[in-house]
Amino acid sequence: MKIKVLFFAETKRVVGLDGTELEFDGVNISDLRELLRDKFPSLSEILENSAFAVNKEYARLQTVLKEGDIVALIPPVEGG
Amino acid sequence: MISLVKEPLNIDLLIQSLKNDNAGSIVIFLGEPRKSVEDGPVVSINYSAYKEMALKELAKIEEKALKKDGIINVIIAHRVSEIPLKEISFFVGVSSMHREEGFQACSFIVDEVKKKVPIWKEIKYDRDRSC
């Protein structure tokens, strides 16, 4: 299935992209995290501290993904 | 009311919007860039956001705050642009029946925004003065 992944702040600077579409044959966010680690080794460290959102809602590592989901990689937030 | 805006915040207007005949208290929090941090003197802070999600998270925080006893109105406004020193980047205002619940709600909102809303900052340093 195809999953769109969005990058922000530090993750955007490291990857050099706003987002990308990935062919994903895993099940959940945890699997996607491994795929991102493989595809973008420079993200490895940030992935440890980042959260994920699926379709604009925070998600857990166990959250199951489906075709067309938009997943955002959320590095530690710094508003305020 | 919640908002993410590029332009400077009109603090007087925001405070005016909080006024209410039933309110005995208006508590305001203003966030602004610090002049210097560990890595040196600061020129500005550039805030960015995952805007659609940030608005959803802000709306959830607003809703939770409005459900607290005695809270009459809530305004949360955050700028998402480059903020020079002396300008306000973040405004939280709470009008309430009494001051105590206003202070508590304001503190709750600031903490929640800092924990949950996908907003990030990139600090621009004054390299001429940092050496």
Backbone of each chain as ProteinMPNN parsed JSONL, in Angstrom:
{"seq_chain_A": "MKIKVLFFAETKRVVGLDGTELEFDGVNISDLRELLRDKFPSLSEILENSAFAVNKEYARLQTVLKEGDIVALIPPVEGG", "coords_chain_A": {"N_chain_A": [[0.84, -1.209, 0.0], [0.239, 2.347, -0.411], [1.685, 5.01, 1.397], [1.652, 8.262, 2.643], [4.198, 10.301, 3.859], [4.939, 12.932, 6.035], [7.307, 15.51, 6.705], [8.703, 17.595, 9.228], [10.249, 20.572, 10.587], [13.184, 19.703, 12.297], [13.323, 17.115, 11.2], [12.604, 17.58, 8.587], [14.689, 19.193, 7.768], [16.828, 17.398, 7.94], [16.146, 15.317, 6.165], [15.611, 16.726, 3.882], [13.286, 17.071, 2.533], [9.778, 17.943, 2.179], [7.936, 15.995, 2.304], [7.121, 12.542, 1.487], [6.134, 9.841, -0.666], [5.574, 6.542, 0.184], [6.025, 3.102, -0.619], [4.54, 0.672, 1.221], [4.744, -2.242, 3.079], [4.222, -3.077, 5.568], [2.55, -3.245, 8.792], [1.944, -1.521, 10.984], [2.655, 1.625, 12.763], [5.075, 1.194, 14.02], [6.341, -0.547, 12.247], [6.555, 1.157, 10.091], [8.296, 3.008, 11.107], [10.645, 1.529, 11.166], [11.021, 1.197, 8.427], [11.455, 3.852, 7.656], [13.816, 4.303, 8.983], [15.506, 2.656, 7.561], [15.351, 3.755, 4.978], [16.088, 6.412, 5.341], [18.784, 6.831, 6.793], [19.937, 8.937, 8.187], [17.975, 9.868, 9.794], [17.8, 8.304, 12.001], [18.546, 8.889, 14.742], [16.799, 10.994, 15.446], [14.38, 9.754, 15.132], [14.091, 8.238, 17.393], [13.208, 9.993, 19.324], [10.924, 11.103, 18.333], [7.412, 11.708, 17.735], [4.468, 10.266, 16.196], [1.914, 11.118, 13.849], [-1.238, 10.219, 12.582], [-3.191, 11.02, 9.955], [-3.549, 13.583, 11.071], [-3.86, 13.124, 13.797], [-2.435, 12.247, 16.922], [-0.583, 9.215, 17.101], [-0.039, 5.778, 18.14], [2.714, 3.436, 18.436], [1.613, 1.043, 17.813], [-0.494, 1.593, 16.181], [-2.492, 0.795, 13.451], [-1.896, 0.979, 9.992], [-3.407, 2.193, 6.941], [-4.107, 2.046, 3.406], [-3.421, 5.073, 1.777], [-3.215, 6.64, 4.039], [-2.076, 9.549, 5.789], [0.873, 10.167, 7.229], [2.517, 11.853, 9.761], [5.7, 12.755, 10.8], [6.638, 13.714, 13.907], [8.812, 15.659, 15.36], [10.207, 16.506, 18.654], [8.041, 18.892, 20.118], [8.011, 22.505, 20.162], [6.63, 24.809, 20.833], [5.329, 27.975, 22.08]], "CA_chain_A": [[0.0, 0.0, 0.0], [0.987, 3.607, -0.444], [1.534, 5.856, 2.58], [2.356, 9.54, 2.511], [4.867, 10.694, 5.116], [5.291, 14.356, 6.079], [8.437, 15.865, 7.583], [8.666, 18.971, 9.74], [11.345, 21.065, 11.432], [14.467, 19.004, 12.208], [13.245, 15.959, 10.284], [12.565, 18.146, 7.234], [16.051, 19.659, 7.45], [17.702, 16.236, 7.777], [15.776, 14.559, 4.969], [15.624, 17.625, 2.736], [11.993, 16.967, 1.842], [8.569, 18.214, 2.964], [7.23, 14.729, 2.466], [7.402, 11.549, 0.453], [5.167, 8.744, -0.702], [6.324, 5.293, 0.322], [5.351, 1.815, -0.769], [4.675, 0.143, 2.583], [4.106, -3.56, 3.199], [4.11, -3.414, 6.983], [1.221, -3.2, 9.414], [1.681, -0.414, 11.899], [3.624, 2.723, 12.834], [6.365, 0.624, 14.384], [6.941, -1.044, 10.993], [6.895, 2.328, 9.264], [9.49, 3.604, 11.704], [11.797, 0.738, 10.683], [11.201, 1.518, 7.006], [12.055, 5.19, 7.586], [15.199, 4.163, 9.442], [16.263, 2.067, 6.441], [15.38, 4.659, 3.824], [16.758, 7.67, 5.701], [19.616, 6.532, 7.972], [20.237, 10.164, 8.947], [16.848, 10.131, 10.713], [17.801, 7.294, 13.082], [18.578, 9.456, 16.089], [15.575, 11.791, 15.678], [13.231, 8.842, 15.221], [13.979, 7.755, 18.777], [12.522, 10.993, 20.162], [9.802, 11.712, 17.616], [6.086, 11.092, 17.772], [3.842, 10.122, 14.881], [0.483, 11.425, 13.741], [-1.887, 9.64, 11.412], [-4.323, 11.865, 9.554], [-3.579, 14.741, 11.98], [-4.087, 12.745, 15.197], [-1.298, 11.494, 17.46], [-0.772, 7.767, 16.981], [0.886, 4.931, 18.906], [3.504, 2.556, 17.57], [0.759, -0.091, 17.419], [-1.574, 2.058, 15.301], [-2.464, 0.104, 12.161], [-1.991, 1.912, 8.86], [-4.153, 1.71, 5.77], [-3.829, 2.736, 2.14], [-3.794, 6.487, 1.678], [-2.999, 7.398, 5.287], [-1.019, 10.574, 5.811], [1.581, 10.026, 8.501], [3.468, 12.94, 10.014], [6.75, 12.525, 11.793], [6.563, 14.905, 14.762], [9.919, 15.784, 16.32], [9.734, 17.16, 19.892], [7.438, 20.193, 19.804], [8.732, 23.602, 20.83], [5.835, 26.035, 20.786], [5.201, 28.734, 23.305]], "C_chain_A": [[0.87, 1.252, 0.0], [0.639, 4.47, 0.785], [2.283, 7.157, 2.32], [2.96, 9.915, 3.873], [5.282, 12.157, 5.018], [6.426, 14.59, 7.073], [8.335, 17.329, 7.996], [9.948, 19.27, 10.525], [12.635, 20.264, 11.215], [14.422, 17.836, 11.211], [13.239, 16.437, 8.829], [13.976, 18.593, 6.813], [16.977, 18.465, 7.166], [17.422, 15.503, 6.467], [15.85, 15.433, 3.711], [14.345, 17.575, 1.923], [10.86, 17.398, 2.774], [7.834, 16.912, 3.264], [7.589, 13.779, 1.352], [6.305, 10.496, 0.476], [5.951, 7.441, -0.707], [5.427, 4.099, 0.02], [5.61, 1.058, 0.533], [3.993, -1.219, 2.662], [4.053, -4.027, 4.657], [2.689, -3.257, 7.482], [0.985, -1.889, 10.163], [2.801, 0.642, 11.889], [5.018, 2.2, 13.17], [7.094, 0.111, 13.139], [7.379, 0.121, 10.116], [8.17, 2.988, 9.796], [10.752, 2.86, 11.244], [12.093, 1.052, 9.223], [11.883, 2.878, 6.852], [13.526, 5.145, 7.993], [16.086, 3.611, 8.314], [16.436, 3.064, 5.304], [16.164, 5.929, 4.093], [17.615, 7.441, 6.958], [19.913, 7.765, 8.821], [19.128, 10.501, 9.946], [16.92, 9.288, 11.994], [17.692, 7.896, 14.475], [17.275, 10.2, 16.409], [14.357, 10.884, 15.84], [13.015, 8.344, 16.643], [13.133, 8.694, 19.638], [11.266, 11.574, 19.519], [8.506, 10.95, 17.836], [5.582, 10.954, 16.33], [2.395, 10.568, 14.967], [-0.038, 10.76, 12.477], [-3.137, 10.463, 11.137], [-4.616, 12.929, 10.621], [-3.961, 14.406, 13.422], [-2.872, 11.963, 15.681], [-1.607, 10.001, 17.435], [0.252, 7.041, 17.847], [1.669, 4.058, 17.928], [2.661, 1.392, 17.048], [-0.36, 0.326, 16.457], [-1.421, 1.432, 13.912], [-2.691, 1.106, 11.034], [-2.781, 1.294, 7.719], [-3.793, 2.569, 4.561], [-4.293, 4.194, 2.2], [-3.611, 7.291, 2.95], [-1.896, 8.436, 5.104], [-0.395, 10.538, 7.194], [2.561, 11.19, 8.637], [4.457, 12.497, 11.078], [6.878, 13.81, 12.593], [7.76, 14.925, 15.709], [9.443, 16.541, 17.552], [9.254, 18.585, 19.62], [8.063, 21.281, 20.686], [7.947, 24.899, 20.796], [5.881, 26.789, 22.111], [6.228, 29.82, 23.486]], "O_chain_A": [[2.048, 1.225, 0.354], [-0.526, 4.63, 1.15], [3.414, 7.146, 1.833], [2.288, 9.844, 4.902], [5.902, 12.571, 4.038], [6.495, 13.961, 8.129], [7.93, 18.185, 7.209], [10.622, 18.378, 11.04], [13.121, 20.158, 10.089], [15.379, 17.608, 10.472], [13.798, 15.781, 7.95], [14.394, 18.399, 5.672], [17.808, 18.52, 6.259], [18.346, 15.116, 5.751], [16.118, 14.939, 2.616], [14.32, 17.986, 0.763], [10.953, 17.246, 3.992], [7.208, 16.747, 4.311], [8.269, 14.147, 0.394], [5.639, 10.286, 1.49], [6.873, 7.26, -1.501], [4.243, 4.085, 0.354], [6.761, 0.831, 0.906], [2.808, -1.343, 2.352], [3.864, -5.21, 4.939], [1.745, -3.15, 6.698], [-0.046, -1.238, 9.992], [3.754, 0.556, 11.114], [6.018, 2.706, 12.661], [8.3, 0.305, 12.989], [8.433, 0.078, 9.482], [9.008, 3.462, 9.029], [11.784, 3.472, 10.971], [13.251, 1.161, 8.821], [12.778, 3.04, 6.023], [14.365, 5.847, 7.43], [17.231, 4.024, 8.134], [17.521, 3.201, 4.74], [16.822, 6.465, 3.201], [17.213, 7.816, 8.059], [20.116, 7.656, 10.03], [19.323, 11.324, 10.84], [16.185, 9.537, 12.95], [16.864, 7.478, 15.284], [16.718, 10.056, 17.497], [13.426, 11.199, 16.581], [11.886, 8.062, 17.045], [12.436, 8.259, 20.555], [10.616, 12.443, 20.1], [8.492, 9.744, 18.082], [6.192, 11.457, 15.386], [1.736, 10.424, 15.997], [0.629, 10.74, 11.443], [-4.022, 10.58, 11.984], [-5.763, 13.143, 11.014], [-4.343, 15.294, 14.185], [-2.337, 11.123, 14.957], [-2.73, 9.576, 17.708], [1.272, 7.61, 18.237], [1.326, 3.957, 16.75], [2.944, 0.828, 15.991], [-1.097, -0.531, 15.97], [-0.365, 1.526, 13.285], [-3.566, 1.969, 11.117], [-2.828, 0.077, 7.543], [-3.25, 3.666, 4.69], [-5.412, 4.492, 2.618], [-3.827, 8.503, 2.948], [-0.929, 8.228, 4.371], [-1.044, 10.836, 8.196], [3.339, 11.467, 7.725], [4.087, 11.942, 12.113], [7.185, 14.866, 12.042], [7.729, 14.275, 16.754], [8.381, 17.162, 17.512], [9.948, 19.38, 18.986], [8.563, 21.021, 21.78], [8.536, 25.978, 20.736], [6.4, 26.299, 23.114], [6.21, 30.525, 24.495]]}, "seq_chain_B": "MISLVKEPLNIDLLIQSLKNDNAGSIVIFLGEPRKSVEDGPVVSINYSAYKEMALKELAKIEEKALKKDGIINVIIAHRVSEIPLKEISFFVGVSSMHREEGFQACSFIVDEVKKKVPIWKEIKYDRDRSC", "coords_chain_B": {"N_chain_B": [[-11.34, 31.198, 21.415], [-9.07, 30.333, 18.923], [-5.91, 30.719, 17.268], [-3.497, 30.686, 14.611], [-1.079, 32.648, 13.437], [0.705, 34.728, 11.081], [1.306, 37.431, 11.243], [2.056, 40.232, 13.517], [0.712, 40.038, 16.878], [-2.244, 41.581, 18.008], [-2.322, 42.732, 20.937], [-3.881, 44.376, 22.655], [-6.374, 44.271, 21.433], [-6.953, 41.556, 21.664], [-7.127, 41.277, 24.44], [-9.294, 42.917, 24.899], [-11.244, 41.366, 23.691], [-11.591, 39.423, 25.556], [-12.983, 40.49, 27.582], [-15.817, 40.484, 29.708], [-19.057, 40.736, 31.061], [-19.655, 39.009, 33.133], [-17.256, 38.208, 34.085], [-14.753, 38.218, 36.587], [-12.112, 38.315, 36.469], [-9.217, 38.509, 34.408], [-6.724, 36.643, 33.074], [-3.507, 36.749, 31.716], [-1.047, 35.346, 29.59], [2.07, 35.989, 28.119], [4.281, 35.061, 25.622], [7.653, 35.47, 24.633], [10.623, 35.847, 22.557], [13.694, 34.93, 24.129], [16.531, 36.967, 24.962], [19.042, 35.828, 24.972], [20.41, 32.539, 24.724], [21.815, 29.355, 25.73], [23.541, 28.86, 23.549], [24.278, 31.325, 22.602], [23.839, 34.904, 21.771], [20.576, 35.905, 20.747], [18.865, 36.611, 17.7], [16.413, 36.293, 16.451], [13.435, 34.226, 16.441], [12.33, 31.638, 14.473], [9.248, 30.373, 13.938], [7.595, 27.378, 13.026], [4.932, 25.257, 11.824], [2.844, 22.303, 11.835], [0.266, 23.003, 10.429], [-2.549, 22.33, 10.094], [-2.915, 20.191, 11.874], [-1.993, 21.364, 14.212], [-3.948, 23.296, 14.682], [-6.112, 21.638, 15.244], [-5.214, 20.432, 17.626], [-4.957, 22.68, 19.242], [-7.632, 23.433, 19.397], [-8.665, 21.319, 20.88], [-7.397, 21.73, 23.322], [-8.419, 24.223, 24.007], [-11.118, 23.541, 24.293], [-11.021, 21.777, 26.476], [-10.136, 23.542, 28.46], [-12.233, 25.366, 28.582], [-14.148, 23.822, 29.717], [-13.575, 23.755, 32.351], [-14.405, 24.638, 35.707], [-15.881, 27.79, 36.207], [-14.62, 29.12, 34.139], [-14.832, 31.478, 31.591], [-14.11, 32.566, 29.057], [-11.673, 31.844, 26.505], [-8.613, 32.536, 24.939], [-6.275, 31.531, 22.612], [-3.401, 32.204, 20.975], [-0.924, 31.844, 18.53], [2.066, 32.763, 16.959], [3.3, 31.966, 13.708], [5.922, 32.444, 12.257], [8.809, 34.462, 11.501], [10.026, 35.73, 14.462], [11.117, 38.644, 15.79], [13.272, 39.809, 18.51], [11.596, 41.137, 21.36], [9.066, 41.046, 20.303], [5.809, 39.592, 20.635], [5.283, 36.139, 20.741], [3.437, 34.308, 21.509], [0.263, 34.045, 22.871], [-1.821, 33.693, 25.601], [-4.968, 33.918, 26.938], [-7.315, 34.15, 29.55], [-10.552, 34.514, 30.647], [-12.403, 34.618, 33.626], [-14.617, 33.687, 36.337], [-13.452, 34.02, 38.87], [-10.117, 34.789, 40.117], [-8.422, 32.611, 40.791], [-9.158, 30.211, 39.382], [-8.707, 31.155, 36.883], [-5.893, 31.637, 36.78], [-5.057, 28.98, 37.065], [-6.194, 27.733, 34.797], [-4.932, 29.129, 32.74], [-2.248, 28.423, 33.116], [-2.491, 25.675, 32.696], [-3.2, 25.665, 29.966], [-0.906, 26.809, 28.729], [1.046, 24.88, 29.396], [-0.019, 22.599, 28.099], [0.013, 23.382, 25.401], [2.751, 23.615, 25.004], [3.452, 20.969, 25.26], [1.937, 19.47, 23.399], [1.183, 20.675, 20.929], [1.921, 20.739, 17.509], [4.289, 22.642, 16.871], [7.246, 24.265, 15.984], [10.514, 25.621, 16.731], [13.109, 27.598, 15.279], [16.101, 28.844, 16.119], [17.629, 31.922, 15.446], [20.861, 33.063, 15.582], [22.912, 35.775, 16.753], [25.687, 35.911, 15.245], [27.825, 37.635, 15.092], [28.114, 38.637, 17.589], [28.506, 36.515, 19.208], [30.993, 35.437, 19.432]], "CA_chain_B": [[-10.822, 31.461, 20.09], [-7.685, 29.904, 18.705], [-5.408, 31.175, 15.966], [-2.082, 30.614, 14.234], [-0.977, 33.773, 12.499], [2.063, 35.187, 10.744], [1.484, 38.849, 11.575], [2.105, 40.526, 14.957], [-0.55, 39.912, 17.611], [-2.777, 42.826, 18.565], [-2.577, 42.323, 22.327], [-5.002, 45.157, 23.199], [-7.621, 43.755, 20.869], [-7.181, 40.227, 22.252], [-7.59, 41.472, 25.82], [-10.65, 43.465, 24.776], [-12.152, 40.259, 23.34], [-11.792, 38.571, 26.735], [-13.82, 41.172, 28.574], [-17.152, 39.91, 29.805], [-19.717, 41.282, 32.255], [-19.676, 38.007, 34.209], [-15.882, 37.864, 34.49], [-14.123, 39.035, 37.623], [-10.664, 38.174, 36.319], [-8.622, 38.154, 33.111], [-5.32, 36.26, 33.245], [-2.817, 36.778, 30.413], [0.35, 34.908, 29.475], [2.701, 36.409, 26.873], [5.585, 34.448, 25.368], [8.479, 36.23, 23.692], [11.974, 35.278, 22.472], [14.709, 35.37, 25.095], [17.643, 37.668, 24.316], [20.158, 34.914, 24.738], [20.289, 31.182, 25.241], [23.147, 28.767, 25.956], [24.41, 28.899, 22.371], [24.674, 32.681, 22.225], [22.8, 35.915, 21.664], [19.528, 35.55, 19.79], [18.327, 37.69, 16.863], [14.989, 36.046, 16.238], [13.04, 32.816, 16.433], [11.405, 31.333, 13.385], [8.331, 29.295, 14.309], [6.863, 26.704, 11.951], [3.91, 24.368, 12.4], [1.977, 21.441, 11.013], [-0.818, 23.919, 10.762], [-3.878, 21.695, 10.232], [-2.933, 19.411, 13.128], [-1.821, 22.296, 15.329], [-5.259, 23.903, 14.962], [-6.933, 20.62, 15.915], [-4.737, 20.269, 18.997], [-5.319, 23.904, 19.986], [-9.082, 23.39, 19.654], [-8.892, 20.363, 21.982], [-6.955, 22.372, 24.573], [-9.418, 25.268, 24.296], [-12.342, 22.887, 24.762], [-10.782, 21.283, 27.842], [-10.035, 24.694, 29.374], [-13.566, 25.967, 28.733], [-14.983, 22.933, 30.546], [-13.204, 23.894, 33.759], [-15.347, 25.473, 36.471], [-15.644, 29.228, 36.346], [-13.949, 29.711, 32.971], [-15.816, 32.119, 30.719], [-13.616, 32.661, 27.682], [-10.268, 31.475, 26.345], [-7.985, 32.863, 23.657], [-4.913, 31.003, 22.434], [-2.898, 32.66, 19.673], [0.52, 31.597, 18.375], [2.577, 33.195, 15.649], [4.142, 31.023, 12.97], [6.725, 33.261, 11.345], [10.039, 34.855, 12.195], [9.68, 36.682, 15.518], [12.288, 39.322, 16.349], [13.221, 40.084, 19.948], [10.633, 42.149, 21.825], [7.705, 40.811, 19.812], [5.123, 38.494, 21.313], [5.091, 34.982, 19.861], [2.43, 33.381, 22.035], [-0.671, 34.736, 23.767], [-2.921, 32.92, 26.202], [-5.802, 34.753, 27.794], [-8.448, 33.436, 30.147], [-11.433, 35.277, 31.532], [-13.047, 33.675, 34.539], [-15.383, 34.29, 37.426], [-12.51, 34.394, 39.925], [-8.741, 34.744, 39.621], [-7.709, 31.343, 41.008], [-9.38, 29.278, 38.26], [-8.087, 31.786, 35.708], [-4.456, 31.315, 36.82], [-4.882, 27.532, 36.832], [-6.519, 27.413, 33.395], [-3.896, 29.724, 31.895], [-1.078, 27.571, 33.268], [-2.834, 24.419, 32.016], [-3.146, 25.872, 28.508], [0.499, 26.996, 28.315], [1.715, 23.572, 29.495], [-0.538, 21.698, 27.066], [0.516, 23.848, 24.098], [4.181, 23.278, 24.922], [3.603, 19.511, 25.193], [1.179, 18.724, 22.395], [0.862, 21.317, 19.643], [3.081, 20.608, 16.617], [4.916, 23.914, 16.504], [8.693, 24.143, 16.229], [11.237, 26.873, 16.574], [14.494, 27.588, 14.815], [16.675, 30.072, 16.672], [18.674, 32.583, 14.661], [21.814, 33.677, 16.512], [23.738, 36.893, 16.313], [27.027, 35.316, 15.219], [28.83, 38.694, 15.284], [28.285, 38.936, 19.018], [28.597, 35.287, 19.991], [32.393, 35.006, 19.534]], "C_chain_B": [[-9.371, 30.973, 20.006], [-7.199, 30.464, 17.376], [-3.912, 30.925, 15.85], [-1.91, 31.678, 13.165], [0.481, 34.144, 12.238], [2.314, 36.577, 11.326], [1.542, 39.078, 13.101], [0.725, 40.448, 15.612], [-0.967, 41.278, 18.138], [-3.242, 42.527, 19.996], [-3.781, 43.073, 22.922], [-6.341, 44.601, 22.732], [-7.967, 42.389, 21.469], [-7.721, 40.361, 23.678], [-9.031, 42.001, 25.817], [-11.669, 42.344, 24.514], [-12.446, 39.359, 24.528], [-12.748, 39.197, 27.746], [-15.25, 40.657, 28.522], [-17.776, 40.393, 31.115], [-19.706, 40.311, 33.431], [-18.289, 37.678, 34.751], [-15.381, 38.806, 35.569], [-12.616, 39.055, 37.463], [-10.302, 37.907, 34.86], [-7.153, 37.874, 33.379], [-4.684, 36.136, 31.866], [-1.422, 36.179, 30.556], [0.875, 35.373, 28.122], [4.05, 35.717, 26.751], [6.347, 35.29, 24.365], [9.873, 35.625, 23.651], [12.882, 35.834, 23.56], [15.876, 35.995, 24.34], [18.839, 36.769, 24.072], [19.838, 33.56, 25.34], [21.704, 30.626, 25.346], [24.103, 28.957, 24.778], [24.757, 30.301, 21.906], [23.519, 33.644, 22.139], [21.838, 35.616, 20.505], [19.094, 36.788, 19.003], [16.817, 37.531, 16.715], [14.717, 34.546, 16.379], [12.033, 32.62, 15.315], [10.545, 30.136, 13.784], [7.68, 28.703, 13.062], [5.894, 25.722, 12.6], [3.376, 23.398, 11.356], [0.591, 22.025, 11.257], [-2.172, 23.229, 11.001], [-3.97, 20.918, 11.55], [-2.81, 20.325, 14.339], [-3.165, 22.936, 15.692], [-6.185, 22.906, 15.66], [-6.521, 20.465, 17.377], [-5.083, 21.497, 19.849], [-6.811, 23.888, 20.338], [-9.402, 22.436, 20.81], [-8.529, 20.998, 23.325], [-7.961, 23.451, 24.984], [-10.68, 24.646, 24.905], [-12.18, 22.4, 26.211], [-10.761, 22.444, 28.842], [-11.424, 25.291, 29.632], [-14.487, 25.119, 29.602], [-14.671, 23.081, 32.036], [-14.15, 24.888, 34.449], [-14.924, 26.94, 36.472], [-14.992, 29.903, 35.154], [-15.006, 30.237, 32.0], [-15.347, 32.172, 29.27], [-12.116, 32.364, 27.652], [-9.795, 31.947, 24.981], [-6.571, 32.288, 23.664], [-4.466, 31.424, 21.038], [-1.392, 32.432, 19.621], [0.931, 32.085, 16.994], [3.409, 32.089, 15.022], [4.844, 31.813, 11.862], [7.99, 33.625, 12.114], [9.724, 35.973, 13.184], [10.955, 37.349, 16.028], [12.151, 39.482, 17.865], [12.185, 41.171, 20.209], [9.217, 41.937, 21.283], [7.114, 39.582, 20.489], [4.877, 37.352, 20.327], [3.862, 34.161, 20.25], [1.563, 34.13, 23.047], [-1.672, 33.717, 24.3], [-3.68, 33.854, 27.121], [-7.004, 33.971, 28.285], [-9.274, 34.421, 30.956], [-12.23, 34.278, 32.365], [-13.81, 34.434, 35.62], [-14.44, 34.848, 38.491], [-11.081, 34.139, 39.466], [-8.096, 33.361, 39.706], [-7.903, 30.379, 39.836], [-8.783, 29.836, 36.964], [-6.604, 31.476, 35.634], [-4.236, 29.835, 36.466], [-5.125, 27.17, 35.375], [-5.438, 27.943, 32.457], [-2.636, 28.851, 31.932], [-1.292, 26.236, 32.547], [-2.68, 24.574, 30.506], [-1.703, 25.999, 28.028], [1.227, 25.647, 28.327], [1.279, 22.635, 28.366], [-0.017, 22.086, 25.684], [1.97, 23.426, 23.945], [4.404, 21.771, 24.783], [3.051, 18.9, 23.904], [1.031, 19.368, 21.017], [2.086, 21.29, 18.725], [3.544, 21.95, 16.039], [6.394, 23.763, 16.863], [9.369, 25.489, 16.052], [12.655, 26.632, 16.057], [15.087, 28.923, 15.252], [17.727, 30.63, 15.726], [19.559, 33.362, 15.63], [22.507, 34.873, 15.881], [25.186, 36.418, 16.372], [28.114, 36.374, 15.436], [29.128, 38.913, 16.762], [28.51, 37.693, 19.857], [30.044, 34.829, 20.169], [33.151, 35.851, 20.556]], "O_chain_B": [[-8.57, 31.188, 20.916], [-7.994, 30.662, 16.458], [-3.172, 30.946, 16.833], [-2.533, 31.607, 12.106], [1.361, 33.905, 13.064], [3.398, 36.862, 11.835], [1.125, 38.217, 13.876], [-0.293, 40.75, 14.988], [-0.143, 42.036, 18.651], [-4.382, 42.128, 20.231], [-4.604, 42.473, 23.613], [-7.294, 44.474, 23.501], [-9.132, 42.102, 21.747], [-8.648, 39.654, 24.072], [-9.864, 41.587, 26.623], [-12.787, 42.362, 25.03], [-13.428, 38.616, 24.521], [-13.254, 38.524, 28.644], [-15.815, 40.427, 27.453], [-17.108, 40.451, 32.147], [-19.743, 40.731, 34.588], [-18.154, 36.965, 35.745], [-15.556, 40.021, 35.488], [-11.915, 39.725, 38.221], [-10.999, 37.168, 34.164], [-6.42, 38.744, 33.849], [-5.239, 35.506, 30.966], [-0.707, 36.466, 31.516], [0.22, 35.182, 27.098], [4.87, 35.778, 27.667], [5.786, 35.767, 23.378], [10.28, 34.958, 24.602], [12.854, 37.023, 23.875], [16.176, 35.6, 23.214], [19.561, 36.929, 23.088], [19.104, 33.446, 26.321], [22.677, 31.334, 25.085], [25.3, 29.181, 24.96], [25.464, 30.457, 20.91], [22.369, 33.283, 22.393], [22.239, 35.144, 19.441], [18.971, 37.877, 19.564], [16.053, 38.49, 16.836], [15.633, 33.725, 16.429], [11.031, 33.328, 15.219], [11.049, 29.025, 13.948], [7.267, 29.43, 12.159], [6.022, 25.397, 13.781], [3.45, 23.648, 10.153], [-0.143, 21.606, 12.152], [-2.853, 23.511, 11.987], [-4.981, 20.984, 12.25], [-3.443, 20.091, 15.368], [-3.48, 23.098, 16.871], [-6.947, 23.276, 16.554], [-7.373, 20.379, 18.262], [-5.452, 21.373, 21.017], [-7.202, 24.281, 21.437], [-10.292, 22.704, 21.617], [-9.235, 20.838, 24.32], [-8.308, 23.574, 26.159], [-11.231, 25.147, 25.885], [-13.063, 22.581, 27.049], [-11.308, 22.333, 29.939], [-11.747, 25.673, 30.757], [-15.472, 25.612, 30.153], [-15.418, 22.589, 32.882], [-14.623, 25.846, 33.839], [-13.762, 27.273, 36.709], [-14.826, 31.123, 35.147], [-15.946, 29.529, 31.638], [-16.11, 31.856, 28.357], [-11.395, 32.595, 28.623], [-10.494, 31.779, 23.982], [-5.786, 32.521, 24.582], [-5.08, 31.046, 20.041], [-0.671, 32.783, 20.554], [0.242, 31.854, 16.0], [4.13, 31.367, 15.712], [4.413, 31.838, 10.709], [8.211, 33.157, 13.23], [9.22, 37.029, 12.801], [11.792, 36.684, 16.639], [11.068, 39.315, 18.428], [11.941, 42.023, 19.355], [8.274, 42.577, 21.749], [7.832, 38.654, 20.864], [4.344, 37.555, 19.236], [3.315, 33.418, 19.435], [2.077, 34.769, 23.966], [-2.289, 32.975, 23.535], [-3.091, 34.505, 27.983], [-7.63, 33.226, 27.531], [-8.753, 35.087, 31.85], [-12.668, 33.239, 31.872], [-13.664, 35.645, 35.787], [-14.596, 35.978, 38.954], [-10.853, 33.366, 38.536], [-7.327, 32.971, 38.828], [-6.937, 29.793, 39.348], [-8.405, 29.082, 36.067], [-6.095, 31.1, 34.578], [-3.354, 29.493, 35.678], [-4.368, 26.401, 34.782], [-5.073, 27.277, 31.488], [-2.035, 28.576, 30.893], [-0.392, 25.732, 31.875], [-2.098, 23.714, 29.845], [-1.316, 25.374, 27.04], [1.938, 25.314, 27.379], [2.109, 21.963, 27.753], [0.352, 21.22, 24.89], [2.377, 22.939, 22.89], [5.427, 21.342, 24.25], [3.611, 17.94, 23.375], [0.777, 18.668, 20.037], [3.159, 21.757, 19.104], [3.237, 22.319, 14.906], [6.742, 23.209, 17.905], [8.885, 26.369, 15.34], [13.294, 25.622, 16.353], [14.644, 29.988, 14.821], [18.606, 29.904, 15.261], [19.083, 34.203, 16.392], [22.665, 34.967, 14.664], [25.834, 36.507, 17.415], [29.203, 36.052, 15.911], [30.228, 39.313, 17.142], [28.686, 37.784, 21.072], [30.308, 33.929, 20.967], [34.342, 35.633, 20.775]]}, "name": "protein", "num_of_chains": 2, "seq": "MKIKVLFFAETKRVVGLDGTELEFDGVNISDLRELLRDKFPSLSEILENSAFAVNKEYARLQTVLKEGDIVALIPPVEGGMISLVKEPLNIDLLIQSLKNDNAGSIVIFLGEPRKSVEDGPVVSINYSAYKEMALKELAKIEEKALKKDGIINVIIAHRVSEIPLKEISFFVGVSSMHREEGFQACSFIVDEVKKKVPIWKEIKYDRDRSC"}
